[in-house]
């Protein structure tokens, strides 16, 4: 969450900005182009990047899912100390966090869909 900047205009308005593009890659998705470089912040890297498979902009949605899960549950769905990418390739997502059952169906479905 260190890369999210919030600006409060008033009590009802908050602008959120994404910062720090230290690991970034650009491509033209018009031709269904795929990338294959190993790049990204470890806890947010999609399994296809770790597996060194070609990937598209969909990996950004995975990163968003990891971020939302951490924001709502207070932790990642994987133990990132074990090497998140390897863990994500070896087993399906497990939602064992104590907060997960307290979330309504909509945020749970959104996180599952993103991941």
C-alpha positions as a Markdown table, in Angstrom:
| # | Residue | x | y | z |
|---|---|---|---|---|
| 1 | Unk | 0.0 | 0.0 | 0.0 |
| 2 | Unk | 3.1 | 2.2 | 0.1 |
| 3 | Unk | 2.5 | 3.1 | -3.5 |
| 4 | Unk | -1.0 | 4.5 | -3.1 |
| 5 | Unk | -1.3 | 8.2 | -2.4 |
| 6 | Unk | -4.5 | 9.7 | -1.1 |
| 7 | Unk | -5.6 | 13.3 | -1.5 |
| 8 | Unk | -8.6 | 14.4 | 0.6 |
| 9 | Unk | -10.4 | 17.3 | -0.9 |
| 10 | Unk | -13.2 | 17.3 | 1.7 |
| 11 | Unk | -14.9 | 14.7 | 3.8 |
| 12 | Unk | -16.8 | 13.3 | 0.9 |
| 13 | Unk | -14.1 | 13.3 | -1.8 |
| 14 | Unk | -10.9 | 11.3 | -1.9 |
| 15 | Unk | -8.6 | 11.0 | -4.9 |
| 16 | Unk | -6.3 | 7.9 | -5.0 |
| 17 | Unk | -3.1 | 7.9 | -7.1 |
| 18 | Unk | -0.8 | 5.0 | -8.0 |
| 19 | Unk | 2.8 | 5.9 | -7.6 |
| 20 | Unk | 6.3 | 4.3 | -8.0 |
| 21 | Unk | 6.6 | 2.7 | -11.4 |
| 22 | Unk | 10.1 | 1.4 | -10.7 |
| 23 | Unk | 9.1 | -2.0 | -12.3 |
| 24 | Unk | 7.2 | -1.1 | -15.4 |
| 25 | Unk | 6.8 | -2.4 | -18.9 |
| 26 | Unk | 5.0 | -0.9 | -21.8 |
| 27 | Unk | 3.3 | -2.7 | -24.7 |
| 28 | Unk | 0.7 | -2.2 | -27.3 |
| 29 | Unk | -2.2 | -4.5 | -26.5 |
| 30 | Unk | -4.0 | -3.8 | -29.8 |
| 31 | Unk | -2.4 | -6.8 | -31.5 |
| 32 | Unk | -2.9 | -9.1 | -28.5 |
| 33 | Unk | 0.9 | -8.7 | -27.8 |
| 34 | Unk | 2.4 | -10.6 | -24.9 |
| 35 | Unk | 5.4 | -9.8 | -22.7 |
| 36 | Unk | 7.9 | -12.3 | -21.3 |
| 37 | Unk | 10.3 | -10.4 | -19.0 |
| 38 | Unk | 10.5 | -11.3 | -15.3 |
| 39 | Unk | 9.5 | -8.0 | -13.7 |
| 40 | Unk | 7.5 | -6.8 | -10.8 |
| 41 | Unk | 7.3 | -6.5 | -7.0 |
| 42 | Unk | 7.5 | -10.1 | -5.7 |
| 43 | Unk | 4.3 | -10.1 | -3.6 |
| 44 | Unk | 2.2 | -8.8 | -6.5 |
| 45 | Unk | 3.7 | -10.8 | -9.4 |
| 46 | Unk | 1.2 | -13.0 | -11.2 |
| 47 | Unk | 1.9 | -16.8 | -11.4 |
| 48 | Unk | 2.4 | -16.6 | -15.2 |
| 49 | Unk | 5.3 | -14.2 | -14.8 |
| 50 | Unk | 7.0 | -16.5 | -12.2 |
| 51 | Unk | 6.4 | -19.4 | -14.6 |
| 52 | Unk | 8.2 | -17.4 | -17.3 |
| 53 | Unk | 5.2 | -17.7 | -19.6 |
| 54 | Unk | 4.1 | -14.9 | -22.0 |
| 55 | Unk | 1.7 | -12.6 | -20.3 |
| 56 | Unk | -0.6 | -9.6 | -21.1 |
| 57 | Unk | -1.9 | -6.6 | -19.2 |
| 58 | Unk | -4.1 | -9.1 | -17.2 |
| 59 | Unk | -1.2 | -9.4 | -14.7 |
| 60 | Unk | -2.0 | -5.9 | -13.5 |
| 61 | Unk | -5.5 | -7.2 | -12.5 |
| 62 | Unk | -3.8 | -9.9 | -10.5 |
| 63 | Unk | -1.7 | -7.3 | -8.7 |
| 64 | Unk | -4.8 | -5.2 | -8.0 |
| 65 | Unk | -6.4 | -8.3 | -6.5 |
| 66 | Unk | -3.4 | -8.9 | -4.2 |
| 67 | Unk | -3.6 | -5.2 | -3.2 |
| 68 | Unk | -7.3 | -5.3 | -2.5 |
| 69 | Unk | -7.0 | -8.5 | -0.5 |
| 70 | Unk | -4.3 | -7.0 | 1.6 |
| 71 | Unk | -6.2 | -3.8 | 2.1 |
| 72 | Unk | -9.4 | -5.6 | 3.2 |
| 73 | Unk | -8.0 | -8.6 | 5.1 |
| 74 | Unk | -4.7 | -7.2 | 6.4 |
| 75 | Unk | -2.6 | -9.8 | 4.7 |
| 76 | Unk | -1.9 | -11.5 | 1.4 |
| 77 | Unk | -3.6 | -14.8 | 0.5 |
| 78 | Unk | -0.2 | -16.4 | 0.5 |
| 79 | Unk | 2.7 | -16.3 | 2.9 |
| 80 | Unk | 5.0 | -13.9 | 0.9 |
| 81 | Unk | 8.0 | -14.9 | 3.0 |
| 82 | Unk | 8.0 | -18.3 | 1.4 |
| 83 | Unk | 8.5 | -16.8 | -2.1 |
| 84 | Unk | 5.0 | -15.9 | -3.2 |
| 85 | Unk | 5.4 | -16.7 | -6.8 |
| 86 | Unk | 6.4 | -20.3 | -6.2 |
| 87 | Unk | 3.6 | -20.7 | -3.7 |
| 88 | Unk | 1.0 | -19.3 | -6.1 |
| 89 | Unk | 2.1 | -21.9 | -8.7 |
| 90 | Unk | 2.0 | -24.8 | -6.3 |
| 91 | Unk | -1.4 | -24.5 | -4.7 |
| 92 | Unk | -4.8 | -22.8 | -5.3 |
| 93 | Unk | -5.7 | -19.7 | -3.4 |
| 94 | Unk | -6.7 | -20.3 | 0.2 |
| 95 | Unk | -8.8 | -17.7 | 2.1 |
| 96 | Unk | -8.1 | -18.7 | 5.7 |
| 97 | Unk | -7.7 | -15.2 | 7.1 |
| 98 | Unk | -10.1 | -14.6 | 10.0 |
| 99 | Unk | -11.4 | -11.4 | 8.3 |
| 100 | Unk | -12.3 | -13.2 | 5.0 |
| 101 | Unk | -15.6 | -14.7 | 6.3 |
| 102 | Unk | -16.7 | -11.3 | 7.5 |
| 103 | Unk | -16.5 | -9.7 | 4.1 |
| 104 | Unk | -19.7 | -9.5 | 2.1 |
| 105 | Unk | -20.1 | -11.6 | -1.1 |
| 106 | Unk | -19.2 | -8.7 | -3.5 |
| 107 | Unk | -15.7 | -7.9 | -2.3 |
| 108 | Unk | -14.9 | -11.7 | -2.0 |
| 109 | Unk | -16.1 | -12.2 | -5.6 |
| 110 | Unk | -14.1 | -9.2 | -6.8 |
| 111 | Unk | -10.9 | -10.5 | -5.2 |
| 112 | Unk | -11.4 | -14.1 | -6.5 |
| 113 | Unk | -12.1 | -12.7 | -10.0 |
| 114 | Unk | -9.0 | -10.5 | -10.0 |
| 115 | Unk | -6.8 | -13.3 | -8.7 |
